Amino acid sequence: MNDYLVKALGYKGQVRAYAVSSTEAVAEGQRRHYTWPTASAALGRAMTAGLMMGSMLKGEEKLTIKIEGGGPIGSILVDSNAKGEVRGYVTNPQTHFDLNEHGKLDVKRAVGTDGMLSVVKDIGLRDYFTGQVPIVSGELGEDFTYYFATSEQVPSSVGVGVLVNPDNSILAAGGFILQLMPGAEERTISEIEQRLKNIAPISKMIQEGLTPEQILEQLLGEGNLQILEKMPVQFKCQCSRERISDALISLGKAEIQDIIETEGKAEAQCHFCNTKYQFSKSELEDLVKEAK
């Protein structure tokens, strides 16, 4: 099944709901960064949340999520946009631990709980919107829930899950976000709270092959769901040879000339997708001509 995201309303507009199947996107991130299982789960959860948060944007708007919890995985950085595109990386991709006391990948231990989760939104204005909250769990679902409640003042419930195969490949990944709209009735809130208590873990629903629509039906109840939109999602990086060339040109003639004389060539690697770009001496000499 190709990855896709669903936007919906629940309880006749009292709840805004998102659910996503992100298996292939997370798998692409795992392949590009050679992440080990615990790191895969942490990066995959953050990318899955990023896809859903990106879908809340419009047009050319985009956002960046940074998670720094002080754990051995280091920083997690995720970019996403309104087009269903996401990319991300972790500082230490080969991070892995034994399963935790619940028999699950120990994401909390990898991420840490002594730090901050920050979201920077580029919505086309001169100033960016920045929200930042302390990490309260390290499991990430609870941390994004806390972010929405504290930074955006939107009562929310966030669930994100990643399952990893014995060979380190991604078995399944996905998630949901439920958000209460202003004026939501107490009865609606109570029903959702009860369902969240009794519902299977998101990773279990993913393992059973539930679609985003079926996940939302489990959360909101049959007949309480109005699908608004479906959109494909994917891992996609915005880097290109042209962008790297522009970055080299911005260094100026003297700096490029120094690279030619000392190294004879240049190599740049994108953090987000691990793609390497190499420039020969003659290519650098051409860039000197373009530089100021």
Buried (B, 14 or more C-beta within 10 A) or exposed (E): EEBBBBBBBBBEEBBBBBBBBBBBBBBBBBBBBEBBBBBBBBBBBBBBBBBBBBBBBEEEBBBBBBBBBBBBBBBBBBBBBBBBBBBBBBBBBEBBBEEBEEEBBBBBBBBBBEBBBBBBBBBEEEEEBEBEBBBBBBBBBBBBBBBBBBBBEBBBBBBBBBBBEEEBEBBBBBBBBBBBBEEBEEEBBEBBEEBEEEBEEBBEBBBEEBBBBBBBBBBBBEEBBEEEEEBEBBBBBEBEEEEBBEEBBEBEBEEBBEBBEEEEEBEBEBEBBBBEBEBEBEBBEBBBEEBE
